[in-house]
Amino acid sequence: MKIILLAVSIIIASSSKAQTDTLPSGVYNLDSIQAKSIAGSQAKPRLQGSTTDIATLSYHHSVLALGKTNHPLRAIADREELIIIKDGQLKIHINDSSKTLGPGSIALIVAGDKQSFENTSDKPVTYFVVGFRAKATVDINRGKASGGSLLRDWNEMTVKKTNKGESRPVFDRPSSMFPRFEVHVTALDAGEESHAPHTHRAEEIMLLMKGRVTMNIASVHYKAVAGDLILVRPDVPHNLKNTGNEQCWYYAIKWFDKAAP
């Protein structure tokens, strides 16, 4: 709970302070964060702060009503976004192309690409938004050379069975923010652990999409439920255990300060 309370204090600070405060390793629950209006939009819970490699890391969820568009097609020059669909069908427009994604699907939108979201289904769509602005200089050309933005439908992902559950690779490549950016899905059966406690230089986020888990961070154990974001800073021992009675699954998101060897 200490980490969650710290997250609240970061969010309710002034905008200028939110850019300089750091986010410690821990579990962040949007329901524990006070709603805040961003740039005149409707107030919503929003995590925002900085880490070792990221000047601004943000996380929130949005609900798009039937027949609505979030905004006209526009580009963001200094931020990348991951869009992860929780419920419903979301039509994502990127530059001159578009694709409808269902629950569990993910989109990477690199800096400089035009984007817009549209709900063409018969019910509201809920999706998570994780935003990244790196401390290193943005490299739009690197993002384009690596393939630009991408859309991955859940039903089109390759499933790899493991002795603990399943995994789904999503991408592992350079982006406009990072020399290397890697995302995959892990599903763990009830009672299983992700791995033994370990460390690595790369920072990592786990966005829990289903189930209940216990996250071990430096020998402190935190409960997490679907919708929680877990942040692990560099060289912090960690692992995760499915403490629910059904399979859990989450997006594992990792960024590196160097390109893959």
Salt bridges, closest charged atoms under 4 A:
ASP21 OD2 - LYS17 NZ 2.86
ASP53 OD1 - ARG201 NH2 2.93
GLU81 OE2 - ARG79 NH2 2.64
GLU118 OE1 - HIS93 NE2 2.83
GLU156 OE1 - LYS99 NZ 2.85
GLU166 OE2 - LYS161 NZ 2.44
GLU166 OE1 - ARG168 NH1 3.03
ASP172 OD2 - ARG180 NH2 2.89
GLU182 OE2 - HIS184 ND1 2.79
GLU203 OE2 - ARG233 NE 3.04
GLU204 OE1 - HIS200 NE2 3.16
GLU204 OE1 - HIS238 NE2 3.53
ASP257 OD2 - ARG201 NH2 3.57
